[in-house]
Amino acid sequence: MAVTVRVPGLTAREAVRVVSARLRDVPGTQSVEVNAPAGLVVVRGPVEARLVLAALVAAGYPPEPLSG
């Protein structure tokens, strides 16, 4: 399973590091992929989407809905 979210503001290495670290702490996370230029984050593993979203908000990078 994978959860993909759009996260604006990932323009600095520090932002990517903070987001990646927070998401690795979400129970069930097996891997985290951050595409900073596109503003996309993919969390793979048996994770709950609500916990991924909550971790992003707690890190100070609230996600935006994906269109489509």
NORGI-V307519 format. One record per pair of residues at least 4 apart in sequence whose ideal C-beta (glycine too) atoms are under 8 Angstrom apart, sorted by the first residue. I is the first residue (numbers start at 0). J is the second residue. D is the distance in whole Angstrom. If there is no record, write none. Layout:
I&J&D + I&J&D
This chain:
0&43&7 + 0&44&7 + 0&45&6 + 0&46&7 + 1&41&6 + 1&42&7 + 1&43&5 + 2&41&7 + 2&42&5 + 2&46&6 + 2&48&5 + 2&51&5 + 3&39&6 + 3&40&7 + 3&41&5 + 3&42&8 + 3&65&7 + 4&39&7 + 4&40&5 + 4&51&7 + 4&52&7 + 4&55&7 + 4&62&4 + 4&63&8 + 4&65&7 + 5&38&5 + 5&39&6 + 5&40&8 + 5&62&6 + 5&63&5 + 5&64&7 + 5&65&5 + 6&18&7 + 6&38&6 + 6&39&7 + 6&40&5 + 6&55&6 + 6&60&5 + 6&61&8 + 6&62&5 + 6&63&7 + 7&38&5 + 7&60&8 + 7&63&6 + 8&14&6 + 8&38&8 + 8&60&6 + 9&14&5 + 9&15&6 + 9&18&7 + 9&33&6 + 9&35&4 + 9&38&6 + 9&40&8 + 9&60&7 + 10&14&7 + 10&35&7 + 11&15&7 + 12&16&6 + 13&17&6 + 14&18&6 + 14&35&8 + 14&60&7 + 15&19&6 + 15&33&5 + 15&35&5 + 16&20&6 + 17&21&6 + 17&58&5 + 17&59&8 + 17&60&8 + 18&22&6 + 18&31&8 + 18&33&6 + 18&40&6 + 18&55&7 + 18&58&6 + 18&60&6 + 19&23&6 + 19&31&5 + 19&33&6 + 20&24&7 + 21&25&8 + 21&54&5 + 21&55&7 + 21&57&7 + 21&58&4 + 22&28&6 + 22&31&5 + 22&40&7 + 22&42&5 + 22&51&7 + 22&54&6 + 22&55&7 + 23&28&6 + 23&31&6 + 24&28&7 + 24&54&7 + 25&42&7 + 25&46&5 + 25&47&8 + 25&50&5 + 25&51&6 + 25&54&5 + 26&46&7 + 26&47&8 + 26&50&7 + 27&44&5 + 27&45&4 + 27&46&4 + 27&47&7 + 28&42&6 + 28&43&8 + 28&44&5 + 28&46&6 + 29&43&5 + 29&44&3 + 30&42&8 + 30&43&5 + 30&44&7 + 31&40&7 + 31&41&7 + 31&42&6 + 31&43&8 + 32&40&7 + 32&41&4 + 32&43&8 + 33&39&8 + 33&40&5 + 34&38&7 + 34&39&5 + 34&40&8 + 34&41&8 + 40&55&8 + 40&62&8 + 42&46&5 + 42&51&5 + 46&50&6 + 46&51&6 + 47&51&7 + 48&52&6 + 49&53&6 + 50&54&6 + 51&55&7 + 52&56&6 + 52&62&6 + 53&57&6 + 54&58&6 + 55&60&5 + 55&61&6 + 55&62&5 + 56&60&8 + 56&61&5 + 56&62&8
